[in-house]
Every structure is written in structure tokens, then in C-alpha cells.
Amino acid sequence: MKSFWNGLVERVKSLRSIGRITKRWLVNFISAIFAVIVVIVVFTAFFINKYYYDSLERQLEKEAGYVSDYLYDVQTMDLRTAGIEYLESAQNVDLYELQIIDASGKIILSSTGFEYDDAVAMPDYELAKVAENGIAKWKGKNTGGEKILCFSKLLERNEVPDGEAVRLLVSLEPVNRRIFLLVALISVIGFFMLFFVLISGTYFINSIVNPVRQIGTIADKIAKGDFTVMLKKDYDDEIGDLCDIINNMSNELAASEKMKNEFISSVSHELRTPLTAIKGWGETIMACGTEDTETFQRGMKVIISESERLSGLVEDLLDFSHMQTGRMSMNFDRLDILAELGEAVYLFTERANQEKKHLVYSEPDNMSYVLGDANRLKQVFVNIIDNAVKYTDEDGTIMVTATEQDGYAIISVSDTGCGISEADLSKVKERFYKANTTRRGFGIGLAVADEIVSMHSGELNILSKEGIGTTVTIKLPVIPVRQDTASIDISAIISEKERIQSDEQEN
């Protein structure tokens, strides 16, 4: 018991260092509980007071009725004598004072044995004489200052009441003491209830505030770049779920930070390589002069090639920036998808031959038109074929096919390269992610390609198996042809595409 009270005292002392949430809880919740308890105590005190007083009044009225009936039955007897006989046979007379009043309003008999003079104030008796039922009550103080309750009832010993009455008096002090004790007991119970709510509520609120404070501390460290910190999950509830979310966020931020650093390193490397080649051949040409035609032409060819490569890298970065900010624009028009795909394949034919890789292209005789941006779709094809060639080893095969099925143009690019692991396959379309860090590239090509295809209401899917190869499939909806005129309402489709694109950029 002593340890309980010591713990309670320590708990109360800890309230001095409560936080802002706990203070708001104390001010709002505890104040509300306190107000409810006060209201309950007040109403309870009122009803207890009313119950005891009403019970006392009914008891006096009942006793007055007994006396009145007895005196009526012996009305041939003298009033004072009849009253004395009643007192001799009555019970519980010691609980109250019985007074007999004659027709002149004088107290002729009292159960206490006291003699009263004519100066005694009897407001209840005066009220009873003018009341229709001859009954009245009065609460006040006697000459000694004691609170009393008086009840008067006119006697009906004669056909017409002549002022004779029976009067009962009872002290209210015992009743008031009992009421006070009950109200005090209820108040103490209410106080302990409030105290219990305060202590138990403090335990509960601290079980929320302390973890939230810890979460705030850890979140601050994460905001400052420390992704190694982790929250301990102590509760399997909403707080525990929040801890899991914060920990997952920290892991994701750590992974993003790692990818960002790898991306910066990759960008630096990718940009440095063509710049180094351009600078090196530029210095070589300057040293040899234009007289060495073979060296000059070879150097200029490398400079032009590396400049184009550098320009392509910069374009990729700009496209990624536009995609991130929602400013990637499309110029939709009816186009021959086979023409754009054929040009993309042609760009890699010579490179595949030089690297001793087999690039095979298969296309149908004709295909429905596609509504899209020719340059953007060609960029997608170039990116996908470039990846296929890049990740395919010598003597490997890159297969490019185009078909039309169920209202979609389906372009498939397959290779027999190194493939993608199952763990990496779900992430290859994420920005900065590179499944194979030994190959050149920023790791944003597939992310940009997937965004472009999505803006054409299409799909870009990747199937791969490590050590066997990868297949990238692009599905683009073809333009429907009206059967009655075999023509296409191209303007309406373009307007709808532009509206959808505008909505996506605004969102």
C-alpha cells in the first residue's frame, strides 16, 4: 500500500513537466469531467434534500392524521384530557413534539411538557386556518435558533372548525446532518473519480505523448540526413503503425539517397567520357594540323559522334526534368507507327553489326494509324532498342517485331542479354534505378519511356529472366476507323488527347 501511494505521489510530481498535448488534455478533458462531477453532486444533493424533506413532511402529515382521528373519536372528552390520553398510548412521540391548540389559538398541551405563552409565533397554524383543507406547513427557526419543520392540521371535532388544531414540530438538524454527510460522501467519491481519471488519463496520454515525442526526435534526425535511426515499435496500434511508416520512410529515403548519389556519379561519368574524347581529339587535331587528313577526319568523326552522344544525354536529362515537373508536352497527330519504328531500328543496325550482334526486325505489311507524338514515340523506341543492344553480349540477338491485335499496336523488343533479376524487375522503371551498374546510362531512360507511353494511353511491360534475356512490350491504341465512311475523325481525337494531357499537367 505504501509503494502504491509513493508511486502515486511521484506520478503527481511528474505532472509538473507535462507537455503541450497533456496540458490541453488537462484543461479540456479534466475540466469537462470536473464540470460533470460538480453537476452530478449538485443534482444529487438537491434530490437527497428533497427526498428527506418530503419524507419528513409526509410522516408529519400521517402522524397529524392519526392524532386528528383519535381526537375526533373522543370529541365528547375535554380536548386537553383527550390529548393527554393520546400521548400516553402513542409511540415514537420522542421523535417530534406534539402540540394541541384550542379554539383561541393557545397551546394547551405539549408532548415536551413545556408551557407556552401567547407570544409564540405559529405561521403554519395561521396558514392552516385560512387554507381550504385546514392543513399548512412551515420551515424556519425557533426562538433558540434551531431549524424546525412545523405541520398544523385543524381539528374537525365540531361541524364547523373553530380553530382547534394539532401541531407537530420536528428539528431539521439531524436531517440536515444526514444530508450533509451523504453529499460529502458523494463529493469525496466524485473527487476520487476525478483523481483516478487524472492519474489513469496521464498514464494513457503519456503512452501517446512519449512515443510521439520519440517519433519527432527520430523524424528530426531523418530530416537532417541520418537514415540509420530506427523507431522501436512498442505498441501494436496506430502508434506502432506510425513507427512502421516512419521506419519505411527512412528506408525509402536511404534508398533514394543512394540512388541519387549513384545518379550523380553516373551523370558525371557519362558526361566526362564524351567530353574527354572531344577534348583529346581536339588537342590531337590541333597538334597534327589539317595536313594529316586521315587523323583530321578520324578525329572530327569522333568529335561529332561524341557531341551527338552528349547532346542525347542532355536531352534525356531535360526530358526527365520535364517529366518530374509535369511540363512534358506532346504534339499529337496521326502517324504511321511502322515508319517511326523502322527509323529507330535503322539507327542501330550499323552499331549492332560493329558490335557483332544480330538485330532482326519483323513488321506486317500494313498497320492502323496511331494518334501520338512522332518524336516522343521514336524516342521510346530508340531508348528500348538501345538498352537491348547495350545489354546483349557479342553474337547475341535483338528481335524487334510489330503486330496489331484487338485495337492495339503491339511493339515487342526482345534480346538474349544478361536479363534482369526478379528483385530488380519491379524497380527498373523507377527513376535513377540501374539493375546493372556496370553498363553506361543514367537509369532514367525507362522511367521517361514509361511516362511517354502512359501519356499515349498505352502500356509498357517488361518480362525478363536472369541469364536468358529481356522482352519489352509496348501497347498503343490505334485510331478507330468509322465503318460507314472508312475515315477518321482525327480532330476530335486530338482535342480529347490534348484535354487529357492538360488535365494531367494541372493535377
N, C-alpha and C positions, 0 to 999 in steps of 0.2 A: 504493500500500500504506500509505503514511504517512497519507494522508487517511482511509483506512478505519479505522485504529487511533485516529486523532483523533476520528472520529465515534463510534467505539465507546466511547471514554473519556467523551465528552460524554453519550452515552446512559446510561452507568452513573451519571454525576453527576446526571442528571435523575431517577434513582430516589429521590433524597432527598426530592423533593417529590411523591411519588406520593399518589394519593387513596385513599379508603377501599376502593373496589372493587379497585383494584390491590393494596393491602395484603392483602386477603382472598385474592386470586388468588395472590399470592406465598406466603402462609402455607399455603394448601391445595394448590394445584396443584403449585407448585415443591417443596414438602415431599414430596408423593406421588412426583414424578419423582425426587427425590433418594433417597428410600427404595428405589424400584425399581432405580435405578442401583447403590446400595450392595448390594442383594441380588444383582444380576447379577454384580457384581465379586466378591463373596464366593463365590458358587457357581462362578464361572469359575475363581477361584483354587483352590478345592477340587478341581475336576475336572482342572485342569492339574497340580496337585501329585500327584494320584492317578495320572494318566496317566504322568507321568515316572517316578515311583517304581515303578509296576507294570511299566513297560517295562524299567527297570533291573534289577528282580528277575528278570524273565523272561530277560533277557540273561545274568545271572549263572548262573541255573539251566541255561541252554543250554550255557554255557561249562563249567560243572561237569560236565555230562553228557559233553561231549567228552573232558575230562581223565579222567573215570572210565572211559569206554570204552577210551581208549588204554592206561591203566594195567592194565585187565583183560586186554587183548590181550597185554601183555608181562609177565604176572604171574610168569613164571619169572625175570625180571630183578629185581635189587635195587630196592626202592621208590625210594630216593633217586636211583639211577642212571637209572631209568625216568623220573623226574620231570625230571631234567636234560635227557635226550634230548627230552622233550616241549617243554620251554622253548626248545630250540634250533630246533625246527621250527614252533612255534606263532606265530600272527600276533596283532596287537593286544594283546600281553601288557603293553604300556606303559600301557594304559587301566585296568588293575586290577592288584592284587597277588595272585599265586597262591602258596598255601602248601600243603605236603604234610605231613600229620601221621601219625606212626607209631602202632603199637598202644598204646604207653604214653601217648599224648596229647601228645607232644613235637613241636614244629615242626622237622622235619629239613631242610626246603628252603623257600626263599622266592624269588620271582622278582626281588625287590629286592636280593638278596644279603646282606640283614641276617641276623645271628644272633640268635635269640630264646632267652631263658632260660625256665625253667619257670614263672615268675611271671606270664606273660602271661594275661590273662583272655580266655576264649573262650566266652561264653554260648551262641552258636549251635552250637558243637561239642558242648557238654554236652547241649543240647536234641536234637541230631541223634542222639546215642547212645541216647536213650530214645524217639525217635519211631519209629512203625511203619515208615515209608518211609525212615528214615535221612536225612531232609532237614530243615534248620532255617535260619532267618534271624534276623538281629538288627540293630537300628539303635541306634547310640549314639555315644560319643566315644572316641577312642583316648587314649593317655597324653599326647599333645600337645594335647588339647582339640579336635581336628578331628572333625567329624561324619562317620561312616562307615556303610556298609551292608556286613554280612558274610553270607556264604552258605556253609554247610557241607553236604557230602554224604559219607556213609560209603561206603568202597570195598568192592566185593564180590570181592576177589581170592581169598578163601577161601570155602569153603562156608558157614561161619558168620562174619559180620563180627566182627573182633577189635579194632575201634577205629581202624583206619587210615581216613584221610579226606582229602578235598581241600577246601580252604577258599579262597574268593575274597573279597577286600576291595576296596571302591571308595569313594573320597571323595565325599561328598554336596555339598561346597562348590560345584563347578561347576554341578551340577544345581539347587541352591538359588539360585544367582545367576541362572541362566536363568529359573527360575520367578519370581523376584522382578522381573526385567526385564519379563517378559510381563504379570505382574499390574500392575506400574507403568504399562506401556503401556495396558492396558485401563482402568486408573483415570484416566489422562490423557484417553483418548478419552471416557470417561464424564463427566469434568469439562467437556470442551469441548461435549459434547452438552447437559449441563445449562446451560452458559453460553449456548449457542446457543438453547436453549428459552427461557431467561430473556430474552435480547435480543429474539428474534422474538416471544415472547409479550408483551413490553412494548409493542412496536410494535402488535401486534394489540389488546391491551387498551386502549391509548391511542386506537386508532381507534374504540373504542366509548365509552370514558370521556369523551374530549374532546367528541364530539357530544352525549352525554347531558348533560354539564355545560353546553354551549351551550343545549341544549333547556331545561334547568332555569332558566337565566338568562332566556330568552325567555318561558317559561311564567310566571315570576315577574312580568315586566313586563305580560303579558296579564292576570294576576290583579289587577294594580293599575290596570287600565283602559286600558292602552296597546295598542290593537288594530292599530296601524300597523306593528308589528315583524313581520318575517318570518324564517323559518329558511331558510338556504341548504342546498339538497339536494346533498351531495357524493357520496353513495353510493346506488346503485340496489339497495338491500337493505332489511332490516327497519328499519334506522335511517332510510333515505330515506323509507320508508313512514310512519314515525312523524313525520318532518318534514312530510310532506304532511298528515297528520292534524292536527298542531298548527296548521299554516297554515290548513287548512279550518276548524278550530275557531275560530281568531282571526277569520276572515271571517264565520263564522256569529254569533259573539258581537258583532262590529261591527254586523252587520245587525240582530241582536236589540236591541242598544243603541239603534240608530237608530229602530227601530220602537217601542221603549219610550218614547223621548223624544217621538216623534210622537204616541203614545198619550196621554201625559200632557198634551201640548199640546192634543190633540183633546178629552180629558176636560175640561180647563179651559175650552175654548171652548164645548163643548156644555152644560156646566153654567152657564157665565156667561150665555149667551143667555137661557134661561128665567128665571133669577134677575134679570137686568136688566129683562126685561119685567114680571115680577111687582113688582119694586121701583118701576119707573117708573109703572105704572098704580096701584099702591097710593098713591104720593105724589100722583098726579093726583086720585084719588078723595077723598083727604083734603083737598086744596086746594079742590075743587069742592063737596064735601059731597054729601049724599044728595038735595038739591033738583034737581040736574041728573040726571034719571032716565036719559036716553039715555047720557050719559057714564058714569054709575054701572054700568048694565047692560053696556055695551060693555067697560068695564074689568074687571068681575067675570068676564065671559066669557073674556077674555084670561088673567086670573089663573088661572081654573080650568083652561083649556086648557094653559097653560104648566106648571101644577102637575102635571097628568096626564103631560105630556111629561117633566117632571123625575123623576116617580115611575117612569116607564118606563125612563129612563136608569139610575136607581139599581137597578132590578130587573135590568137587563142586567148591570150590574157585579156584583151579588150572584150571579146565575146563573153568570157566568164564574168568580167566586171559588170557588163550589161545584164547578164542573167541574174546576178546577185541583187542588182538594184531594180530589177523589173523593167529595164529600158531596152530589152532586146526587141527590135522591131522586125516585122515580116511584110513583105510585098507579095501578097497572094495573087496568083494568076493561074490560068490553065496551062499546064505544061506536060510535056512528054517525059515521063519518068525514066524511060529507057535511054533517052538521049543524055540525060544528066548522069545516069549510072554508067553508061558507056564511056563518057568522057573521064569519069573518075577512075574506071578500070584502066583506060589508056595511059593515064598519068603514071601508073605503077608498073606497066608492062616492061619497060626498059629496066627499071630498078630491079624487078624480080628476076629478069634474065641475068643482070650483072651479078646478083647475089646467088645465082644458080637455084632459084626457086620456081616452081611451076604455078603460074597464075592462069586459071581456067575460068572463062566467062560463058555462061549459057543464058540466052534470053529467048522469049517467044517471038513469033512473027509480028504480033501487034499486042497492044495493051491499052486499056482505057486511060483517059487523061486523069491527072491528079491535080487537085487545087492546092497550090503551095508556092513557096518561095524557092525559085530555082537555085540561087546561090547558097541558101541555107541548107537545102537538101543535098546539094553537091558537097557541101562542107561535111555533112554527116557521113556520106558515102566515103569520102576521102579519109576521114578520121577512122572509120571502121576498117577499111581496106589497109590503111597504114598500120594499124595495130596488128592485123592479121599477118602482114608481111614482116613486121618488126619482130613478132614473137614466134615466127616459123623458122626452123633451122634449115640449113642447106639441104637441097633435094626434097624439101617438104612441098606440100601442095596447098594452094589457096583457091577455093572454089567459090565463085560468085554466080548466083542464079536469081532470076526474076520470074515470078508467076503471078497470075491473078486468080483469086478464089473468094467466093461469097462476098463480092463487093469490096475487096481489099487488094491492093497491090502488095505483094509479099517479096521482099528482097532479102536474100539469105547470103551471108558471108561466112564460109567455114574454112578452118585451117587445121593443119596437122601439127600444130606447135606444141609448146610446153603445157598448155592448158592452165586452168585456174583451180585452185583447191576449193573444197566445199566451204571452208571457213571464210575464204576471201570472196566467193562468188556473190554473196548478198551485199557486199560493200563496194564492188568495183565501180558502181555508178555514183558513189559518193564523191564529193569534191576532195581533192588532194590525195585520194587514196590510190596507192600503187601496189598491186599484188606482187609485182616483180620489180624490185628497186634496182636491179642490175641493168634494166633497159632504159633507154632515154625517154623523156616525156615528163610533163608536169603532173599527170594524174588528174587532169580536169577535162580531157577530151571526151570521155564517155558521159560525164555529167552534162556537158554542153550539148552533146548529141542527143541525149535523152530528153533534155529540155526542148530542143528544136522539134523533135518528133512529137512530143506531147502537145506543143503549140499547133501542130498539124492534125490534132485529134487522132494520133496514131499511137503505136506501142513499139518499144524497143526491148526485146527479150534476149537473154544470154543463157546459153546452155554450154557447160564445159565439164571436162573430166581431166584431172591432172595426168599429164603424160600422154594423153591421146589427142586432145585438140579442143577447139572452141568454135561454137556456132552462134553468130549474132543474127537475129531475125528482126526485120523492120516491117511493120504493117501500117500501110497508109490507106485511108478510104479513097476510093476512086469517085469521080464525078458521075452521078446517076444520069442516064440518058432517057429523055421522055420518049415513050414508045410511039406516040401519035405523030411526032414531027422529027424524031431522031435528032433532036437538037438539045442544047444545054442552056439553062438559064444561069449563065456564068455570073452576071452582075449581082443577082440576088445571093448567090452563094458567097461571093467575095464580100459583100456587105455584111453578111452574117458572120463570116470569119473575122472581119475587122472589128465588129461589135464585140465578139467573144474575147478577142485579143485585148481590146481596150478595157473590158471589164476585169480581165486578169491582171493587167498592169495597175489599175486603180486599187485592186484588192491587195 
